């Protein structure tokens, strides 16, 4: 694996220095930060990377000096457009074939983090050791960013796959992820909604996000008409980040195929590349907020008539591919039984409501809420039909998929 990667770094460096890249505008390389030579699984690869870094340093400084913040955002947008709105493994591979330095830096970061998680623990207590490893993995996923956080989020509701120690750590991914810069989020809202200031649309807008998850963060705001809304803002440069992780995951999946006979019996013969591609397809779908709103509206049309079930109202005219505005609903997370009881309610009836809705999705329409973790479901005492408490799916987002 290292040989073609090293050759790719060398070819890419030569093309960039000579200005003969295959019809692709020069792109400032992403240099690895804080690498320890001991973390590299190939000394030759790291040596080549270091020499390439020295050769490209002057060019990187010239590009940085020449580009303003607006130009940088424009370049990022152009790169995201070249990746396409729909996941295409061939297109993603071609995109990063021109950026092997970025692939190498990311791969080394992943390998170094995995090595830290595998370090032996000092505890003799197996339960304590398991909790320590689970915490290390959660911290690593957080450090690696959106793709891995999304993976942890999906695994957080799979007791059939992971031990309880990992489930407890991964539940933080449901709505307690570290937010990104508030200034970047506001700038993205202004650009996407074509506003000169937030006052043009909102009476007030939160000074900090109410929740942050794998792909975005949510603010509470109030429109000019007094309606409280949730504004979900996508993380910056998300499509390129996700695509980079998928490229590396596909290569690792191909390596797994080589050693499939040595894997546990239950997973032998699994097409891991297909698994990665299915995961990538779903992630790319979730990056398009306009599609998400259309799905949420269809979900509301199909299941909104169920008693004590509410799907938030969407605002399509205030939605772009990176920003969603929807109805705000106050309440308690479905798994927080203490908070539910504090509202004067009992948790069990709401579980039944959720089961009924899930069965309708399966048996009636074949159109599903595709991200049913507890962070996306709340119980509230806001008035609904017949003035009864209801179960809301979902405050953060509704991502639906047809069978």
Buried (B, 14 or more C-beta within 10 A) or exposed (E): EBEEBBEBBBBBBEBBBEEEBEEBEEBBBBBBEEBEEEBBEBEEBBEBBEEBBEEBEEBBEEBEEEBEEEEBBEBBEEBBEBBBBEBBBEBBBBBBBBBBBBBBBBBBBBBBBBEBBEEEBEEEEEEEBBBBBBBBBBBBBBBBBBBBBBBBBBBBBEEEEBEEBBBBBBBBBBBEBEBBEBEBBBBBBBBBBEBEEBEEBBBEBBEEBBBBBBBBBBBBBBBEEEBBBBBBBBBBBBBBBBBBBBBBBBBBBEEBEEEEEEBEEEEEEBEBBEBBBEBBBBBBBBBBBBBBBBBBBBBBEBBEEBEBBBBBBBBEEBBBBBBBBBBBBEBBBBBBBEBBEEEEBEBEEBEEBBEBBBEBBEEEBEBBBBBBBBBBBBBBBEEBEEEEBBBBBBBBBBBBEEE
